[in-house]
Amino acid sequence: MQQNWKGLAGPGTVGLEVVLSIALGLFGGAWLDKKFSTAPWLTVIGLAYGVAAAGRAIYRALKRANRELEDLERKEREERKKFDDD
């Protein structure tokens, strides 16, 4: 049962990471705009960095999922070969 919950931990945090990345970039840029009176440039730049960080998080999650799928398929092939050899 615990293994099932572990499997959900990775994909479940991707959404949170995406939202936090974008929010941090947006609000950080807005804060810097107020501090330096450069509106809206730092907000736009912060948002762009946040979206880039979110894209990177999604890419890493997809890479991890593909790697796990390949490992699972490899193990299943080994099991089938072992079963066929017997």
N, CA, C and O atoms as a Tinker XYZ file with bonds, in Angstrom:
   344  protein
     1  N      0.825000   -1.197000    0.000000    73     2
     2  CA     0.000000    0.000000    0.000000    64     1     3
     3  C      0.867000    1.258000    0.000000    63     2     4     5
     4  O      0.556000    2.232000   -0.687000    81     3
     5  N      1.939000    1.234000    0.763000    73     3     6
     6  CA     2.788000    2.415000    0.838000    64     5     7
     7  C      3.441000    2.707000   -0.516000    63     6     8     9
     8  O      3.653000    3.870000   -0.859000    81     7
     9  N      3.758000    1.674000   -1.279000    73     7    10
    10  CA     4.369000    1.860000   -2.593000    64     9    11
    11  C      3.435000    2.636000   -3.522000    63    10    12    13
    12  O      3.903000    3.437000   -4.330000    81    11
    13  N      2.125000    2.412000   -3.420000    73    11    14
    14  CA     1.175000    3.140000   -4.257000    64    13    15
    15  C      1.232000    4.639000   -3.977000    63    14    16    17
    16  O      1.174000    5.446000   -4.905000    81    15
    17  N      1.343000    5.013000   -2.722000    73    15    18
    18  CA     1.417000    6.432000   -2.372000    64    17    19
    19  C      2.737000    7.041000   -2.839000    63    18    20    21
    20  O      2.779000    8.200000   -3.249000    81    19
    21  N      3.811000    6.260000   -2.776000    73    19    22
    22  CA     5.102000    6.754000   -3.242000    64    21    23
    23  C      5.056000    7.063000   -4.731000    63    22    24    25
    24  O      5.666000    8.034000   -5.177000    81    23
    25  N      4.350000    6.260000   -5.497000    73    23    26
    26  CA     4.247000    6.472000   -6.931000    64    25    27
    27  C      3.535000    7.767000   -7.282000    63    26    28    29
    28  O      3.790000    8.343000   -8.340000    81    27
    29  N      2.653000    8.233000   -6.419000    73    27    30
    30  CA     1.918000    9.469000   -6.678000    64    29    31
    31  C      2.681000   10.715000   -6.244000    63    30    32    33
    32  O      2.326000   11.828000   -6.633000    81    31
    33  N      3.719000   10.536000   -5.445000    73    31    34
    34  CA     4.432000   11.689000   -4.903000    64    33    35
    35  C      5.096000   12.522000   -6.000000    63    34    36    37
    36  O      5.013000   13.749000   -5.969000    81    35
    37  N      5.744000   11.887000   -6.957000    73    35    38
    38  CA     6.438000   12.632000   -8.012000    64    37    39
    39  C      5.501000   13.442000   -8.880000    63    38    40    41
    40  O      5.632000   14.664000   -8.948000    81    39
    41  N      4.550000   12.790000   -9.552000    73    39    42
    42  CA     3.642000   13.546000  -10.422000    64    41    43
    43  C      2.744000   14.512000   -9.644000    63    42    44    45
    44  O      2.326000   15.538000  -10.181000    81    43
    45  N      2.452000   14.192000   -8.399000    73    43    46
    46  CA     1.577000   15.055000   -7.609000    64    45    47
    47  C      2.212000   16.380000   -7.254000    63    46    48    49
    48  O      1.511000   17.369000   -7.044000    81    47
    49  N      3.521000   16.413000   -7.185000    73    47    50
    50  CA     4.204000   17.651000   -6.822000    64    49    51
    51  C      4.522000   18.521000   -8.035000    63    50    52    53
    52  O      4.890000   19.685000   -7.874000    81    51
    53  N      4.389000   17.984000   -9.234000    73    51    54
    54  CA     4.716000   18.764000  -10.429000    64    53    55
    55  C      3.781000   19.963000  -10.550000    63    54    56    57
    56  O      4.228000   21.071000  -10.849000    81    55
    57  N      2.507000   19.752000  -10.323000    73    55    58
    58  CA     1.550000   20.860000  -10.398000    64    57    59
    59  C      1.874000   21.953000   -9.403000    63    58    60    61
    60  O      1.813000   23.140000   -9.724000    81    59
    61  N      2.217000   21.547000   -8.196000    73    59    62
    62  CA     2.588000   22.517000   -7.164000    64    61    63
    63  C      3.847000   23.275000   -7.566000    63    62    64    65
    64  O      3.939000   24.487000   -7.374000    81    63
    65  N      4.805000   22.561000   -8.117000    73    63    66
    66  CA     6.043000   23.202000   -8.541000    64    65    67
    67  C      5.800000   24.196000   -9.678000    63    66    68    69
    68  O      6.411000   25.264000   -9.714000    81    67
    69  N      4.912000   23.845000  -10.600000    73    67    70
    70  CA     4.590000   24.743000  -11.708000    64    69    71
    71  C      3.946000   26.027000  -11.186000    63    70    72    73
    72  O      4.352000   27.129000  -11.556000    81    71
    73  N      2.950000   25.877000  -10.332000    73    71    74
    74  CA     2.244000   27.042000   -9.792000    64    73    75
    75  C      3.182000   27.924000   -8.975000    63    74    76    77
    76  O      3.165000   29.146000   -9.119000    81    75
    77  N      3.990000   27.322000   -8.130000    73    75    78
    78  CA     4.902000   28.110000   -7.299000    64    77    79
    79  C      5.979000   28.811000   -8.131000    63    78    80    81
    80  O      6.350000   29.946000   -7.831000    81    79
    81  N      6.476000   28.150000   -9.160000    73    79    82
    82  CA     7.492000   28.777000  -10.020000    64    81    83
    83  C      6.944000   30.027000  -10.695000    63    82    84    85
    84  O      7.578000   31.082000  -10.691000    81    83
    85  N      5.759000   29.890000  -11.273000    73    83    86
    86  CA     5.164000   31.031000  -11.975000    64    85    87
    87  C      4.801000   32.139000  -10.990000    63    86    88    89
    88  O      5.052000   33.314000  -11.258000    81    87
    89  N      4.215000   31.772000   -9.856000    73    87    90
    90  CA     3.818000   32.779000   -8.867000    64    89    91
    91  C      5.025000   33.508000   -8.303000    63    90    92    93
    92  O      4.996000   34.729000   -8.150000    81    91
    93  N      6.083000   32.773000   -7.994000    73    91    94
    94  CA     7.284000   33.401000   -7.444000    64    93    95
    95  C      7.900000   34.367000   -8.458000    63    94    96    97
    96  O      8.295000   35.475000   -8.096000    81    95
    97  N      7.984000   33.955000   -9.717000    73    95    98
    98  CA     8.524000   34.846000  -10.749000    64    97    99
    99  C      7.670000   36.091000  -10.923000    63    98   100   101
   100  O      8.191000   37.201000  -11.030000    81    99
   101  N      6.351000   35.901000  -10.949000    73    99   102
   102  CA     5.434000   37.036000  -11.154000    64   101   103
   103  C      5.483000   38.008000   -9.977000    63   102   104   105
   104  O      5.667000   39.210000  -10.168000    81   103
   105  N      5.320000   37.489000   -8.765000    73   103   106
   106  CA     5.288000   38.372000   -7.604000    64   105   107
   107  C      6.659000   38.947000   -7.270000    63   106   108   109
   108  O      6.760000   40.069000   -6.775000    81   107
   109  N      7.716000   38.180000   -7.541000    73   107   110
   110  CA     9.067000   38.717000   -7.350000    64   109   111
   111  C      9.345000   39.864000   -8.299000    63   110   112   113
   112  O      9.908000   40.886000   -7.906000    81   111
   113  N      8.944000   39.691000   -9.564000    73   111   114
   114  CA     9.120000   40.771000  -10.543000    64   113   115
   115  C      8.295000   41.989000  -10.198000    63   114   116   117
   116  O      8.768000   43.115000  -10.346000    81   115
   117  N      7.057000   41.787000   -9.736000    73   115   118
   118  CA     6.200000   42.916000   -9.350000    64   117   119
   119  C      6.799000   43.658000   -8.154000    63   118   120   121
   120  O      6.766000   44.888000   -8.102000    81   119
   121  N      7.337000   42.918000   -7.208000    73   119   122
   122  CA     7.956000   43.544000   -6.033000    64   121   123
   123  C      9.169000   44.381000   -6.449000    63   122   124   125
   124  O      9.358000   45.504000   -5.979000    81   123
   125  N      9.982000   43.814000   -7.337000    73   123   126
   126  CA    11.148000   44.561000   -7.812000    64   125   127
   127  C     10.736000   45.789000   -8.623000    63   126   128   129
   128  O     11.395000   46.827000   -8.558000    81   127
   129  N      9.649000   45.674000   -9.385000    73   127   130
   130  CA     9.141000   46.833000  -10.127000    64   129   131
   131  C      8.755000   47.966000   -9.184000    63   130   132   133
   132  O      9.057000   49.129000   -9.453000    81   131
   133  N      8.095000   47.635000   -8.090000    73   131   134
   134  CA     7.709000   48.662000   -7.111000    64   133   135
   135  C      8.946000   49.280000   -6.460000    63   134   136   137
   136  O      9.005000   50.488000   -6.229000    81   135
   137  N      9.923000   48.435000   -6.173000    73   135   138
   138  CA    11.125000   48.918000   -5.499000    64   137   139
   139  C     11.957000   49.834000   -6.394000    63   138   140   141
   140  O     12.497000   50.833000   -5.918000    81   139
   141  N     12.070000   49.509000   -7.683000    73   139   142
   142  CA    12.914000   50.268000   -8.591000    64   141   143
   143  C     12.135000   51.145000   -9.575000    63   142   144   145
   144  O     12.744000   51.818000  -10.407000    81   143
   145  N     10.822000   51.150000   -9.496000    73   143   146
   146  CA     9.956000   51.947000  -10.393000    64   145   147
   147  C     10.252000   51.672000  -11.868000    63   146   148   149
   148  O     10.481000   52.591000  -12.655000    81   147
   149  N     10.240000   50.403000  -12.218000    73   147   150
   150  CA    10.527000   50.004000  -13.600000    64   149   151
   151  C      9.351000   49.279000  -14.244000    63   150   152   153
   152  O      9.529000   48.525000  -15.201000    81   151
   153  N      8.160000   49.506000  -13.722000    73   151   154
   154  CA     6.984000   48.762000  -14.184000    64   153   155
   155  C      6.823000   48.867000  -15.681000    63   154   156   157
   156  O      7.073000   49.942000  -16.227000    81   155
   157  N      6.446000   47.884000  -16.339000    73   155   158
   158  CA     6.138000   46.490000  -16.026000    64   157   159
   159  C      7.277000   45.532000  -16.363000    63   158   160   161
   160  O      7.075000   44.318000  -16.373000    81   159
   161  N      8.476000   46.059000  -16.640000    73   159   162
   162  CA     9.543000   45.239000  -17.204000    64   161   163
   163  C     10.004000   44.100000  -16.303000    63   162   164   165
   164  O     10.142000   42.972000  -16.776000    81   163
   165  N     10.239000   44.352000  -15.064000    73   163   166
   166  CA    10.721000   43.280000  -14.190000    64   165   167
   167  C      9.629000   42.253000  -13.904000    63   166   168   169
   168  O      9.923000   41.084000  -13.656000    81   167
   169  N      8.370000   42.691000  -13.937000    73   167   170
   170  CA     7.271000   41.739000  -13.777000    64   169   171
   171  C      7.241000   40.783000  -14.966000    63   170   172   173
   172  O      7.072000   39.576000  -14.792000    81   171
   173  N      7.401000   41.315000  -16.157000    73   171   174
   174  CA     7.404000   40.476000  -17.363000    64   173   175
   175  C      8.603000   39.530000  -17.360000    63   174   176   177
   176  O      8.471000   38.354000  -17.696000    81   175
   177  N      9.761000   40.043000  -16.984000    73   175   178
   178  CA    10.959000   39.211000  -16.923000    64   177   179
   179  C     10.804000   38.124000  -15.848000    63   178   180   181
   180  O     11.165000   36.969000  -16.071000    81   179
   181  N     10.273000   38.497000  -14.701000    73   179   182
   182  CA    10.040000   37.511000  -13.634000    64   181   183
   183  C      9.049000   36.446000  -14.060000    63   182   184   185
   184  O      9.244000   35.266000  -13.768000    81   183
   185  N      7.998000   36.844000  -14.742000    73   183   186
   186  CA     7.013000   35.888000  -15.245000    64   185   187
   187  C      7.658000   34.943000  -16.253000    63   186   188   189
   188  O      7.400000   33.739000  -16.234000    81   187
   189  N      8.499000   35.490000  -17.136000    73   187   190
   190  CA     9.174000   34.650000  -18.132000    64   189   191
   191  C     10.079000   33.622000  -17.449000    63   190   192   193
   192  O     10.105000   32.457000  -17.847000    81   191
   193  N     10.820000   34.048000  -16.424000    73   191   194
   194  CA    11.656000   33.100000  -15.689000    64   193   195
   195  C     10.808000   32.051000  -14.971000    63   194   196   197
   196  O     11.185000   30.880000  -14.911000    81   195
   197  N      9.686000   32.463000  -14.438000    73   195   198
   198  CA     8.790000   31.525000  -13.766000    64   197   199
   199  C      8.231000   30.488000  -14.719000    63   198   200   201
   200  O      8.156000   29.307000  -14.382000    81   199
   201  N      7.837000   30.921000  -15.906000    73   199   202
   202  CA     7.316000   29.987000  -16.916000    64   201   203
   203  C      8.425000   29.045000  -17.375000    63   202   204   205
   204  O      8.182000   27.858000  -17.592000    81   203
   205  N      9.635000   29.568000  -17.522000    73   203   206
   206  CA    10.759000   28.715000  -17.912000    64   205   207
   207  C     11.049000   27.671000  -16.836000    63   206   208   209
   208  O     11.305000   26.510000  -17.154000    81   207
   209  N     11.011000   28.071000  -15.578000    73   207   210
   210  CA    11.227000   27.127000  -14.485000    64   209   211
   211  C     10.124000   26.080000  -14.435000    63   210   212   213
   212  O     10.387000   24.913000  -14.144000    81   211
   213  N      8.893000   26.488000  -14.716000    73   211   214
   214  CA     7.778000   25.543000  -14.749000    64   213   215
   215  C      7.955000   24.556000  -15.897000    63   214   216   217
   216  O      7.710000   23.362000  -15.726000    81   215
   217  N      8.371000   25.031000  -17.047000    73   215   218
   218  CA     8.631000   24.144000  -18.179000    64   217   219
   219  C      9.728000   23.150000  -17.872000    63   218   220   221
   220  O      9.647000   21.984000  -18.260000    81   219
   221  N     10.744000   23.605000  -17.183000    73   219   222
   222  CA    11.843000   22.710000  -16.787000    64   221   223
   223  C     11.347000   21.648000  -15.819000    63   222   224   225
   224  O     11.762000   20.492000  -15.907000    81   223
   225  N     10.471000   22.017000  -14.904000    73   223   226
   226  CA     9.921000   21.049000  -13.958000    64   225   227
   227  C      9.103000   19.985000  -14.679000    63   226   228   229
   228  O      9.184000   18.802000  -14.351000    81   227
   229  N      8.318000   20.411000  -15.658000    73   227   230
   230  CA     7.518000   19.455000  -16.434000    64   229   231
   231  C      8.434000   18.532000  -17.237000    63   230   232   233
   232  O      8.201000   17.325000  -17.300000    81   231
   233  N      9.457000   19.089000  -17.839000    73   231   234
   234  CA    10.410000   18.288000  -18.624000    64   233   235
   235  C     11.098000   17.241000  -17.748000    63   234   236   237
   236  O     11.216000   16.079000  -18.137000    81   235
   237  N     11.549000   17.659000  -16.564000    73   235   238
   238  CA    12.205000   16.707000  -15.650000    64   237   239
   239  C     11.245000   15.606000  -15.218000    63   238   240   241
   240  O     11.639000   14.443000  -15.124000    81   239
   241  N      9.982000   15.963000  -14.954000    73   239   242
   242  CA     8.994000   14.961000  -14.544000    64   241   243
   243  C      8.732000   13.964000  -15.674000    63   242   244   245
   244  O      8.608000   12.764000  -15.426000    81   243
   245  N      8.649000   14.452000  -16.901000    73   243   246
   246  CA     8.447000   13.549000  -18.042000    64   245   247
   247  C      9.651000   12.628000  -18.243000    63   246   248   249
   248  O      9.489000   11.440000  -18.523000    81   247
   249  N     10.847000   13.176000  -18.099000    73   247   250
   250  CA    12.051000   12.355000  -18.214000    64   249   251
   251  C     12.070000   11.259000  -17.149000    63   250   252   253
   252  O     12.394000   10.107000  -17.439000    81   251
   253  N     11.722000   11.626000  -15.918000    73   251   254
   254  CA    11.693000   10.668000  -14.819000    64   253   255
   255  C     10.646000    9.584000  -15.073000    63   254   256   257
   256  O     10.905000    8.405000  -14.834000    81   255
   257  N      9.475000    9.973000  -15.553000    73   255   258
   258  CA     8.414000    9.008000  -15.829000    64   257   259
   259  C      8.824000    8.054000  -16.950000    63   258   260   261
   260  O      8.567000    6.854000  -16.864000    81   259
   261  N      9.458000    8.576000  -17.996000    73   259   262
   262  CA     9.925000    7.714000  -19.083000    64   261   263
   263  C     10.988000    6.739000  -18.607000    63   262   264   265
   264  O     10.987000    5.573000  -18.999000    81   263
   265  N     11.894000    7.212000  -17.763000    73   263   266
   266  CA    12.936000    6.340000  -17.230000    64   265   267
   267  C     12.328000    5.228000  -16.376000    63   266   268   269
   268  O     12.745000    4.073000  -16.468000    81   267
   269  N     11.343000    5.575000  -15.548000    73   267   270
   270  CA    10.684000    4.565000  -14.725000    64   269   271
   271  C      9.928000    3.559000  -15.584000    63   270   272   273
   272  O      9.918000    2.367000  -15.274000    81   271
   273  N      9.299000    4.021000  -16.655000    73   271   274
   274  CA     8.583000    3.134000  -17.559000    64   273   275
   275  C      9.544000    2.180000  -18.258000    63   274   276   277
   276  O      9.254000    0.992000  -18.394000    81   275
   277  N     10.687000    2.699000  -18.702000    73   275   278
   278  CA    11.686000    1.841000  -19.338000    64   277   279
   279  C     12.200000    0.791000  -18.369000    63   278   280   281
   280  O     12.386000   -0.363000  -18.757000    81   279
   281  N     12.436000    1.167000  -17.108000    73   279   282
   282  CA    12.881000    0.198000  -16.105000    64   281   283
   283  C     11.827000   -0.881000  -15.881000    63   282   284   285
   284  O     12.157000   -2.062000  -15.773000    81   283
   285  N     10.572000   -0.479000  -15.814000    73   283   286
   286  CA     9.490000   -1.434000  -15.622000    64   285   287
   287  C      9.383000   -2.386000  -16.808000    63   286   288   289
   288  O      9.217000   -3.592000  -16.621000    81   287
   289  N      9.475000   -1.859000  -18.019000    73   287   290
   290  CA     9.416000   -2.712000  -19.208000    64   289   291
   291  C     10.587000   -3.676000  -19.256000    63   290   292   293
   292  O     10.419000   -4.834000  -19.638000    81   291
   293  N     11.784000   -3.211000  -18.869000    73   291   294
   294  CA    12.957000   -4.082000  -18.843000    64   293   295
   295  C     12.772000   -5.212000  -17.850000    63   294   296   297
   296  O     13.094000   -6.362000  -18.147000    81   295
   297  N     12.255000   -4.895000  -16.672000    73   295   298
   298  CA    12.013000   -5.930000  -15.661000    64   297   299
   299  C     10.974000   -6.936000  -16.136000    63   298   300   301
   300  O     11.114000   -8.136000  -15.900000    81   299
   301  N      9.925000   -6.447000  -16.808000    73   299   302
   302  CA     8.900000   -7.358000  -17.324000    64   301   303
   303  C      9.463000   -8.273000  -18.405000    63   302   304   305
   304  O      9.122000   -9.454000  -18.458000    81   303
   305  N     10.327000   -7.733000  -19.269000    73   303   306
   306  CA    10.958000   -8.566000  -20.297000    64   305   307
   307  C     11.820000   -9.643000  -19.652000    63   306   308   309
   308  O     11.804000  -10.796000  -20.083000    81   307
   309  N     12.571000   -9.272000  -18.621000    73   307   310
   310  CA    13.411000  -10.249000  -17.928000    64   309   311
   311  C     12.568000  -11.331000  -17.273000    63   310   312   313
   312  O     12.926000  -12.508000  -17.301000    81   311
   313  N     11.454000  -10.933000  -16.687000    73   311   314
   314  CA    10.558000  -11.911000  -16.062000    64   313   315
   315  C      9.976000  -12.868000  -17.104000    63   314   316   317
   316  O      9.906000  -14.076000  -16.878000    81   315
   317  N      9.557000  -12.314000  -18.249000    73   315   318
   318  CA     8.993000  -13.160000  -19.312000    64   317   319
   319  C     10.034000  -14.124000  -19.847000    63   318   320   321
   320  O      9.739000  -15.295000  -20.086000    81   319
   321  N     11.256000  -13.631000  -20.036000    73   319   322
   322  CA    12.319000  -14.491000  -20.544000    64   321   323
   323  C     12.633000  -15.588000  -19.528000    63   322   324   325
   324  O     12.857000  -16.742000  -19.896000    81   323
   325  N     12.646000  -15.223000  -18.273000    73   323   326
   326  CA    12.902000  -16.205000  -17.211000    64   325   327
   327  C     11.791000  -17.255000  -17.191000    63   326   328   329
   328  O     12.053000  -18.444000  -17.010000    81   327
   329  N     10.554000  -16.806000  -17.378000    73   327   330
   330  CA     9.428000  -17.713000  -17.377000    64   329   331
   331  C      9.470000  -18.633000  -18.607000    63   330   332   333
   332  O      9.183000  -19.825000  -18.507000    81   331
   333  N      9.829000  -18.069000  -19.759000    73   331   334
   334  CA     9.901000  -18.851000  -20.995000    64   333   335
   335  C     11.036000  -19.862000  -20.943000    63   334   336   337
   336  O     10.918000  -20.945000  -21.517000    81   335
   337  N     12.124000  -19.537000  -20.275000    73   335   338
   338  CA    13.262000  -20.438000  -20.175000    64   337   339
   339  C     12.948000  -21.647000  -19.292000    63   338   340   341
   340  O     13.529000  -22.717000  -19.471000    81   339
   341  N     12.035000  -21.474000  -18.348000    73   339   342
   342  CA    11.715000  -22.587000  -17.442000    64   341   343
   343  C     10.859000  -23.564000  -18.119000    63   342   344
   344  O     10.481000  -24.572000  -17.523000    81   343
